[in-house]
Amino acid sequence: MPLISTSKIKDVSVIIKNLPIKPLNVFDTSFYPSVDESIDRVLAYFLIMVAMDHRLSRPDKPYEAEIDGRLYRGADLLYHLGIRKFEEDPEFFTPERLVFITHDDVTKWLSVKGVFPPDPELRAYLLNDIGIKSVKLFNGDFTKLLEISEGFLRRKNGNGILDLLKVFKAYQDPVEKKSYLLIKFLVYRGLFNPLDEENLNIAVDNHLTRIAIRLGLIELENEFTEKITKRIEVSHDEDIIIRLSVREAYKLLSRFSNVNIFLLDDTFWMFGRNICTRDSPKCKECPFKEVCMAYRSGVYLAEHIYINTWYY
């Protein structure tokens, strides 16, 4: 198991709590529904879009395109195309339509200017799964997720919203990346207020993992370091072990810094996208460089490789 470095987390916490932190604007209509949309439609949008939020790019095949003079890449492009679909064809996001979505529908929806995400068949399957199970279990009403959970993330009777989401294939990641991303959106939109905040965690993806490794929030065993260095893909279980360690490290960072876990997510996700990038980290712009293990050692490990997954 990777070692969680409490001392390094404390070092980083001193810095992060003094940085200006700006939360994600989940009302930006370039990506998300407007403020006056109904609860059921907003919930449907985020449930479906987060289900699609995985592995958008492949090596040497970035998912990005310029639209109306603006460059959208990765998740930005996904959610931009999502909100366009939401405005043009809102019924697309209903359980009854999701049941019959095909891979051709997915390809047409998420393609622009010759750019398209991989695995349209898998994406269609995940949407079909959400549609079928929502009809059977929730009478086609996504708001039942909020009603049944009663504000709890986890419940002993299995009716917390995290528990309920696991019925859907798209949300069965043991590290719950998509689940926590969805919860963040719902909290920011004012649709969900967790009563058991102790069960909140960060949505672990490539960016957050890479930063945790480089800063030294976690210390990997030699076998993992060697696989990263040699670009050898890890196994399913190894991926989970690493990401669970990363998740716990950020939870401790939130506790030590007294910075909300979702704000940490917003900060480090953008940081990983723009500063601590995989191939060309901009260390001169990094506020953490003086406590960063990679900066001190000159060894900049990337995140581990695990390609074919819909978990993140």
Sequence and secondary structure as in RCSB ss.txt:
>XXXX:A:sequence
MPLISTSKIKDVSVIIKNLPIKPLNVFDTSFYPSVDESIDRVLAYFLIMVAMDHRLSRPDKPYEAEIDGRLYRGA
DLLYHLGIRKFEEDPEFFTPERLVFITHDDVTKWLSVKGVFPPDPELRAYLLNDIGIKSVKLFNGDFTKLLEISE
GFLRRKNGNGILDLLKVFKAYQDPVEKKSYLLIKFLVYRGLFNPLDEENLNIAVDNHLTRIAIRLGLIELENEFT
EKITKRIEVSHDEDIIIRLSVREAYKLLSRFSNVNIFLLDDTFWMFGRNICTRDSPKCKECPFKEVCMAYRSGVY
LAEHIYINTWYY
>XXXX:A:secstr
  EE HHHHHHHHHHHTTS      TT TTTS  TTS HHHHHHHHHHHHHT S   BTTB  EEEETTEEEETH
HHHHHHHHHHHHH GGGGSHHHHTT  HHHHHHHH BTTB  S HHHHHHHHHHHHHHHHHHHTT TTHHHHHHT
T S  TTS SHHHHHTTSGGG  TT HHHHHHHHHHHHTTS   S GGG      HHHHHHHHHHTSEE  HHHH
HHHHTT B  HHHHHHHHHHHHHHHHHHHHHHT  HHHHHHHHHHHHHHTS SSS  GGG TTGGG HHHHH   
    B  S S  
